[in-house]
Amino acid sequence: MGWSSAQRRQYIRGERPAATPALPAEHPAGRTPEATSYSHVYSCHSSQRSPGAPDASTGGRLTRKKALGLWTCLALVVGNMVGTGAYLVPATLGRYGTISLIGWVVTAGGAICLAAAFARMSRIMPAEGGPYAYAREAFGDLPAFLVAWGYWVSVWVGNAAMATGFASYLTPFFPAIEESPAVMASVALGAIWLLTAINVWGLREAAVVQTITTVLKVLPLLVFATIGLFWVDTAKFTPFNSSGESHLSAVAATAILTLWGLMGLESATVPAEEVDDAARTIPIATVWGTAATAIIYVASTVAVMGVLPMSELAGSSAPFADTATRIWGSGAGKVVAAGAALAAFGVLNGWVLMQGQMPLAPSRDGLFPARFSRLNERGTPTFTLLLSSSLCTVLVVANFTRGLVGLFTFAVLLASVTIMLAYILAPLAHIVLIRREPKRWGGPGARLAMVVSAVAAAYSLFAVSGAGTSEIVLGVILFAAGVPLYYWVTRRRDASETG
């Protein structure tokens, strides 16, 4: 007979289950997924104990050697946001006019509210799975499954956009990429599978890549956000609203577009079991990483809009490179293009990591198939990584004839819609938990936290309204496709617990 849900949660926390039946049959040789996770590479923080010894302060449980510290978590948060959105979003905003800057400010405020909600929840309950874990705590299994399912789908769909963006940024150096859709697809898939191999090799190796690429790819944006502002011509900030839509509709449309640039703000909450001092590290990385990225985005977009006329910006496939060329010459444009390619590569690495980590918690809770939580000897979810990258490959191959811009736009809109359920239910879960369990979730600042969470959920709903009917319908279809899997997996789980 398998373990119950309560026993599984005890085991994951490092406690001894009340009863110890035979291990589930689906894990051969008596090895559970948790037994090989990085979460169970134990060490001691006190020099008075031998490595791997139990810690009396934790009730006899083993302390753990974690793969992710504060700077790595900051790199994960910033790195997962600064990527294709940073370098392409200004062009998509060009057709709306400078009203899109209001959209940026609205998104920045909404994103910081989301980050604050995630930060407080992670401090109280630093559970692996992030938005999924909070939704499950507040609403139960089915809503939590839909959050995890939508999040996972958005990750591998978004990876198609990021890989395509990486290929497009290489076109100034390799024109054949732009001339041949097949070459473009090959370069994109090569990047996906190279980073998949790195993540299969180990989380620490992926974290090193993430830290290095984050530092390097942020530098060009910092240049535009500071030095580039000296070349701003305020006469270029016209027209204010060129979309032909109402001001409210234009702001909503730009909100969903700019949100693509800030997706990933919750990244540090997902691999919580791998984070050192998670209750302190995750909130700092989440809030400060989001705030810093939002400031850089808004300032750099102001610089681009103040240099390129709106008509030219709307037709640009490389707005930052075009701006650099206008200010400093063609050589600078190529340098920026190289920085954009590096940004796309770095953010793709972070999201490849996420596509493997996100299904772990729901799989361990019996909501995803058990294979999603099987880990290799280095503690990485090989099956999930390979499956996710394979689905991403199918998406690229099926749509590469759309061209660079067509494939990128399609993937961005689909990824934005499918992740929004997590951004709506997670802050609502925070409000529910504060009201339902005030002793645990209340305390100083609880009322303010409820207001912030309500603003975050309202912003997310507002952003969805700007996505368009066709994208919302397609997102609903994808969510519906996961429901049969949920009932099949949970029935098998319940049968094993009562059998």
N, C-alpha and C positions, 0 to 999 in steps of 0.2 A: 504493500500500500504506500502511496506517495505522501509527502509532507503536506500539511494544510497550509493555507495562505499565511496564518499567524506564525507557524513554525518556520516557513521560508523567510519571513521578515526577521524573525529572531536570528536565524542563521546568518543573513546578510549583514545584520548589525554586529555580528561577532559574538553573539550569545549562544549558549547551549540550549537547543530546543527542549521543551518539557519532556518529550518522548523522542526516541531516536530509532525510527523504523528503517527498513532497508531503503537505500537510495533509489530514486526513480529509475525505472528500467531504461528510459530514453537516453540516459547518460552512461555510456558503456564504461566498464572497468571501474565502476564506483566513483567516477570523477564528475562532480557537479560543475556547472559553469563557474560558480563563484570560487571554486577551489584553485583556479589558475589565474584569477584576475589580478591585475596590479593592485587592486584593493586589498589583497591578501599577501603582498610582499611586505612582511612585517619587519619593523626595527624599533628600537627604543630611543626616546629622546633624553633619557637620563643616563649619565655616565656610570651610575651605580648599579645598573642592571645590565646583564649580558644581552647581546642582540637577540631579539625575538622572544625575550622573556615577558611574562604577563606583567601588566602594570596594575598595582593595587589601587591606584587612583581611578581606574576605569572599571573597577569591579572584577579584576582578574582577567579582563579581556586583553588581547594583544594590541599594542599600538602599531600603527601602520606607516610604512614608508610611502609617501605620496609622490606622484610624478609631477604635479602642477603646483607651483608656488604663486606668490602675488604677481610677480612680473610676467610670468608665463600666462596667468589668467588675464592680466591686462592686455597682453599681446593677443590672446585668443579673442577677447571682446573687441578690441580695436581692429585687429586683423580680419575678423569675420565681417566687419562692417566696411572697412576701407578696401574697396576692390573695384569691380566693374561699375558699381553704382556711382562711386566717386568720380570716375572719369567719363562716364557716358550720360548720367542724369542731366547735367546742364543742357545738353543738346535736346533731350526730350522735353525740357521745360521751355525751350526757346519759342515754341509756337504759342505759348500762353502769355508771354510778356513778363514784365517785372512783377505781376501779381503772384507769380510762382515763388517769389521770395517770401511772401506771406505764407504760402504753403510750406516752405522750408521751416519757418518759425513755428507754425502750428505743429508740424511733425517733430521738430526738436523738443517742443514742450511736451507733446504726447509721449515721445520716446523716453524722456527723462522721468515722467510719471510712471511709465511702465518699468523703467530701470529701478526706481525707488521701491515700487511694489515687489518686484522680484528680489531686491536686496533685503527687504525686511522679512519676506517669507523664507529666504535662504538662511537668514540668521537664526530664525526660530526652528526651521526644519530643513537642514541642508541635505535633502534627499536627492539621490541620483534620478535623473529624468527631468528635473526642472519643472516646466509648465505642466507636464503630465502628472508629476507627483502631487502638485498642489490641486489640480483638478480632481484627482482621485480621492484625495483627503476630504475635499468639500462635497463633491457631487456623486462619487461612486465610480463603478467600473466602466460603463458604456461611455459617458462623457469623457472620461480619462482616455479610453481607447481612441476615441475620435480625435482628441487633441494630439495624441502620440502618432496616430496614423497620418493625420494631415500634416503634422510637422515633418515626419519622415519623408512623405511624398514631396513636400516643398523643398526639402534639402536636395534630393537627387534630381528633381526637376530644375532647381536653381543652379545646380552644378553644370547642367548643360549650357545655361546662359553664361556662367563664368568661364567655362572652357572655351566657348565661342568667342567671348570677349578677349581672352588671352590670345587666341589665334588672330583676331582682328588687329590687336595692337602690334603684332609682328609684321603686318603688311608693309610698313615703310622699309623694312629691312629685307623682306622676302615677298616681292610682289606676286609670286605664283599663288600665294595663299588667297589673295583677293580674286585672282583670275580664275581659279578652279574651286568650285564648291567641294569637290572630293578631297583636294589637298587641305582645305580648311577643316573639313571633318576629321581628316587623319591627324592633323596637328592637335585639334581639340581632344580627340580620344587618346592620343599619346600622352597629353598632360594628365588626363583623368587617371589612366592606368599607371603612370609613373608614381603619382601621389598615392594611389591605392596601394601600390607595392610598399611605399615608405610607411604607410599607416599599418599595413599588415605586419611589417617588420617590428614595429613597436611604438607605443604612445610617446615614449621619451624622445625617440628620433623625430617623430612628427612635431613634437613641441619645440625642438631645436629649430627645425625649418620654419615654424610659425614665428618664433621670436625674431629670427634674422630678417625674414621677409617683411615683417611688420615695421621694423625700424627703417628699412630701406625704402619701402613704398610710401611711407607717410611724408618723407622729406620733400618730394615735389609739391605735395598739397600745402605743406607749411610755407614753402616759397611763395606760392600764389596767395595764400591767406595773409601774408605779411608784406613782402616786397611787391607782389603784383598789385596791391591796392594803390600804389603810387601812380599807376598808369590808368586808373579808372577815370573815364569821362562820363559824367552824370548825364550828358545829352544822349548817351546810348541807352539810357533806361526808359525807352519808349518803344512801342506803346505800352500802357499799363496792363491792359487786358486785350490781347489780340485773338482770343480763342473763339469769339462769337457767342460764348456762353455767359450766363450770369456770373457775377463775382463769386457767389457761394459755390456754384458748380465748378468753376475754374479752380478754386482753392481745394475742393474735394478731389478733383482729378490730379492736381499736383501733389496732394497729400499722399495718395497711394503710390505715386511715382517716386517721391522722395523717401517714402518708407523703405523702398527697396535698398536705398543707400544705408539705412540704419538697421536692417535686419541682422540679427546676430547679437543684439544687446543682451540677450539672456544666455549667451554661450557658456559663461562660467558656471551657471547653475546646473547644466546638463550632466557633466562628468563630476558631480559633487563628491563622489567617493574617492576620486583621484586627487582632490584639492587639499593641500596642507592647511590646517587651521581654517576649515571651510566657513565657519560661522563669522570669521573676521575677514577672510580673504575675498570671498565671493561678493559681499556687499560693496566693498571698496572698489574692486575691479569693475563691477557692473555699473555703478553710478558714475564714477569718475571717467571710466572708459567711454560711456555714452555721452556724457557732457562734453568731453574734450573732442570727440569725433564730430558732434553736432556743430560745435563752434568752428572747427576747421572747415567743415562742409559749407556752412553758410558764408563764411568769409571768402573762401576760394570761389564760390559761385558768384558772389558779388564782383570779384575781380574779373572773372570771365565775361559776365554780362556787361561790365563797364569797359571792355576792350573790343569785343566783337558786336557788331550790329545784330539785332534780334533776328533779322531775316537770314543772315549768314550763320548765326548760331543754330537756328532751327534745322539747317541743312548740313551741319557739320557731323562727320562721323568720328572726329577726334577733337573735341572742343578745347581741351587743355593744350594739346599739341599745337593747334591752330593759334591759340592765344600766345603761347610761347614764341611761335614763329613771328607773330605780329610785333611782339615786344623786343625779342632778343635775336631773331634771325632763325634760319632753317636748321642750323646745328642744334639750337636749343629745343626745337620742335622734336627732333629725333631723340634727344635725351629724355624729354617728357614721355614720348611714346614708349621708350624702354622702361621708364618708371611705371607706366600704366600696365605694361605686360607683366612686370614683376608684381604689381598690385594684384592683378588677376590671378597669377600663379599662387601667391600667398594666401589669398582669400579662398581659392579653390582647395588648398591644403587644409585650411581650417574647417571647411564644410565637409570634406571627405572624412575628416576625423569625426565630425558630428553625425554623419550618416551611419557610422558604426556604433557610436555611443548612445544615440537616442533610443533605439529599440531595446537596450539592455534591461532597463527597469520594467517596462511592461511585459517583457518576456519572462523575467523572473517572477513577476506577479501572476503569471498564467494568462495574460491577455494577448500576447503575441506567441507564435509557435516557439517551442523550446530551443530550436536551432538558432534563433536570433541571439541567444545568450551563451552559446557555446564559444569558448575562447581557446586560442592556441596556447602553446607553451610560453609565449611571451605576453600573454594576457590580453590579446586583442581579438575582437570578434570577426574572424576571417570570413565566415559565411555571410554575415550582414554586409560587410564591406564589398565582397565580390558581387552579391546580389544587387546592391544599390548601384554600383558602378555599371553592372550589366544593364539594368533598367535605364540608366542615364545614356548608355551607349545606344540602346534601341531608340530612344527619343532623338538623339542626334542623327542617327542613320535615317530615321523615318522623315526627318524634317530638314536635312541639310540643303535640299534644293531650294528652300526659301531664301537662302543667302545669309550673310552674316547678320544683317539688321533684322530680317524677318524671324530667324530662329531666336535671336536674342530677345526680341520683344515678346514673342510667344511664350518663351520660358519664364521671363520676368513676371508677366501678368499672371500666369498659372501658379507660379511659386508664391506670389504675393497673396493670392486668394486662399490657397490651401493652408498657409501658416496663420491666417488671421483668427481662426478659432482659438488658437493658443493664446493670442494677444487679447482676446475678449474674455475667455473663461478664467484665465489665471488671475487677473485682478478682481474679477467677481468672486472667485474662490477665496481671495484674501478677505473680502468683506464678509462673506458667509462664515468663515472660520473665526473672525474676530467676534462676531455676534454669537456664534454657537459655543465657542470655547474661550470665554474671556480670560480665564485663569492662565491659559497657555499663550493665546494670541493677543490678548489685550495688553494692558500696561501703559506706560508713558508713550504718548504720541499715537495711540491707537485711533483716536478720532480723526486726527490729521491723516493717518494712513488710509482710513476708509475714504476720505475725500479724494486723496491722490489716486487711489485705486479706481474710484468711480470716474474720475477724469480720464484715466488711462483707458478704461473700457469704452467710454463715450468716444474718445478719439479713434479707437480701433474701428468702431461701428461707422464713424464718419468716413474714415479712409476706405472702408469696403464699399461705401456708396459711390465712390469715384472710380471703381474698377470697371464698370460696364456690365451689361446684362449677360453677354455671351461668356465672359470669364467667370462670372458668379455661377452660371448654370453648369459650366464645365467643372468647377470646383465642387459643386453639390454632387455631381455624378461620381467624381472620384471618392468623395466621402462615402457615398452610398455603396460603392464597390467594396469598401472595407467591412461593412456591417456583416455580411455572411461569414467572413473570416472570424470576426469577433465571436459570433454565436457558436461556430464550429470549435474554436479553441477553448472557450469557456465551458462548453458541455463536456469536452474531453477532460478538462481540469477537474470539474465537479464530479465526474464519474470516477476518476482516479482517487479522489479524496474520500468518496463514500463506498468504494469497491472493497 
